[in-house]
Amino acid sequence: MPSSRFVFIDPDGTGGDWTHVVVEAPTGVFYQQEYGGASGQQGQVEGYLVPMSVESGAMDALAAVFEPFRGGGAGGHAWAGAELDALREAVGAVRFWSCDGASDTPHPLRLDEARMPEADEAWLPVQTPEGPGLLVWSPRRVKPM
């Protein structure tokens, strides 16, 4: 049995703007990410990393959702009403390309509402065509408006 591997995504903060989905799977590879704005949360998830090409409009939508938190993170926030709708819409604007070995097909991500206690800036539980995952992004990618 291979030993576990740990990968800190952008450990020194010089990786520029990036967005990934970590699809949860028993790979033995654990991705670690700092998230939650200035609250400095540290998350870890086992799986495989899928780099995302995200249009600026989708990132602008995420920025609009998290701007009211003023960089302090949204951990433990009770998402409801228009806020939850905006978060669903922002996540749905991100396309996950799934490949069956012959063709690629884009699918919108879905917010995993059963895991909302985990939701924070740069750490959002999602459902992909390949199973549950986390949408993670560079802390600099979403700037307060």
Residue pairs with C-beta under 8 A, 6 or more apart in sequence:
2 28
3 28
4 28
4 29
4 30
5 28
5 29
5 30
6 29
6 30
6 32
6 44
7 29
7 30
7 31
7 32
7 49
8 31
8 32
8 33
9 15
9 18
9 20
9 31
9 32
9 33
9 49
9 136
10 18
10 138
13 139
13 140
15 138
16 138
16 140
17 137
17 138
17 140
17 141
18 51
18 137
18 138
18 141
19 51
19 52
19 54
19 59
19 94
19 135
19 136
19 137
19 138
19 141
20 49
20 50
20 51
20 52
20 135
20 136
20 137
21 49
21 50
21 52
21 96
21 109
21 126
21 128
21 133
21 134
21 135
21 136
22 31
22 45
22 47
22 48
22 49
22 50
22 133
22 134
22 136
23 47
23 48
23 50
23 128
23 130
23 131
23 132
23 133
24 45
24 46
24 47
24 131
24 132
24 133
24 134
25 46
25 47
25 48
25 131
26 46
27 46
27 47
27 48
28 46
29 46
29 47
29 48
30 44
30 45
30 46
31 44
31 45
31 46
31 47
31 49
31 136
32 42
32 43
32 44
33 42
33 43
33 44
33 45
33 122
33 123
33 134
33 136
34 40
34 41
34 42
34 43
34 122
34 139
35 41
35 42
35 43
35 73
35 120
35 121
35 122
35 123
35 136
35 139
36 73
36 74
36 75
36 120
36 121
36 122
36 123
37 66
37 69
37 70
37 71
37 72
37 73
37 74
37 121
37 122
37 139
38 71
38 72
38 73
39 72
39 73
39 75
39 120
41 73
41 75
41 120
41 123
43 123
43 134
43 136
45 133
45 134
47 133
50 96
50 128
50 133
52 94
52 95
52 96
52 135
54 94
54 95
54 137
55 93
57 93
58 90
58 93
58 94
59 137
59 141
59 142
61 86
61 89
61 90
61 93
62 90
62 91
62 137
62 142
63 142
63 143
63 144
63 145
64 86
64 90
64 145
65 83
65 86
65 87
65 90
66 74
66 121
66 142
66 144
67 144
67 145
69 77
69 121
70 144
71 121
71 144
73 120
73 121
74 119
74 120
74 121
75 120
76 117
77 119
79 87
79 116
79 119
84 113
87 111
87 119
87 124
88 110
88 111
91 109
91 110
91 111
91 124
91 126
91 135
92 108
92 109
92 110
92 111
93 108
94 108
94 109
94 135
95 106
95 107
95 108
95 109
96 106
96 107
96 108
96 109
96 128
96 129
96 130
97 104
97 105
97 106
97 107
98 104
98 105
98 106
98 107
98 128
98 129
98 130
99 105
105 129
107 128
107 129
109 126
109 127
109 128
109 135
110 126
110 127
111 119
111 124
111 125
111 126
111 127
112 125
112 126
112 127
112 132
115 125
115 132
116 125
118 125
118 134
119 125
121 139
121 142
122 136
122 137
122 138
122 139
122 141
122 142
123 134
123 135
123 136
124 134
124 135
124 136
125 132
125 133
125 134
125 135
126 132
126 133
126 134
126 135
127 133
